[in-house]
Amino acid sequence: RIAVSKTVDGSSNLSARATIINMNKFLAYCRNSYKELTEKVTWPNWDQLQQSTMIVLVATIILTLIIWLMDFVAGGALNLLYKTLYG
């Protein structure tokens, strides 16, 4: 059995120690994340950022047009089907 000392309010010190250990782990995680963002990540320069933005914009427009065309064709086919069956 492990002897656990109790505080004035009856709680154990293990709970307080566990909270401190978890807080230390969290703070270490935050420090490591900040270090990685500032020292290890390579950020794009302005030209690379503009080029990537244009690629995303063009891809978005193309996909939007494809989905619109598919919706238009499916709607026309369903209207034709409904007119044929119920018209």
N, C-alpha and C positions, 0 to 999 in steps of 0.2 A: 504494500500500500504506500501511496505517496502522501506525505504529510503536507497539508495545505493550510497556510495560515489565513486567518480571517481578519478582515478589516472591521472598523467600528460598526459599519452598517451590515455586516454579515457576509459581504461578498468576498470572493477569493482573490488573491493577488495574481493567480494564473490568468484570470480574465483580463486584468489590467495589462499584464505582460503581453498577452496575445494581441491586445489592441495596439500596444506600442510597436510590436513586431510588424503587424500589418501596416501600420502607418509608415514605418521605416521602409518597408517594401514598396509602398505606394510612392513615397518621396523619391526613392531610388529610381523607380520606373519613370517618374516625371523628369528627373535629371537626365537619365539616359535618352529619353525621347527628345528633350530639348537639344542635347548634344548631337544626336543624330540629325535633327533638322538643320542645325547650324553648321555642322562640320562635314557630314557625310553625304547629304543630299545635294545633287547638282541641279540647280535651277536653270530653266531655259533663259536665253537672252531674248531681247525684244523681237528680233527677226524670227527666231524659232517659235516664239509664242504666236506671232502673227500667222506664220505658215500653218501651225497646228490648228489655229482658230479657223482659218479658211478651209482646211480639210474637213473639219467637223461641220462647218456650215454647209459646204457642198454636199457632204454625205447626208446631212439632215434633209436638205431640199430634195435630193434624189429619192430618198426613202419616203418622204412625204408624198411625192408625185406617184411613186409606185403604189403606195397604199390607197391614195385617192383613185387611181385608175382601177385597182382591184375592186374597190367599193362601188365605183360607177358601173363597172361591168356586171358585178353581182346584183346590183339594184336593178339594172335593165333586164337581166335574165329573169329575176324574180317577178318583175312587173309583166314581162311577156308570158311567163308561166301562169300567173294569176289571171291575166286576161284570157288566156287560152282555156283554162279550166273553169273559170267563173264568169267569163265575159259575155 
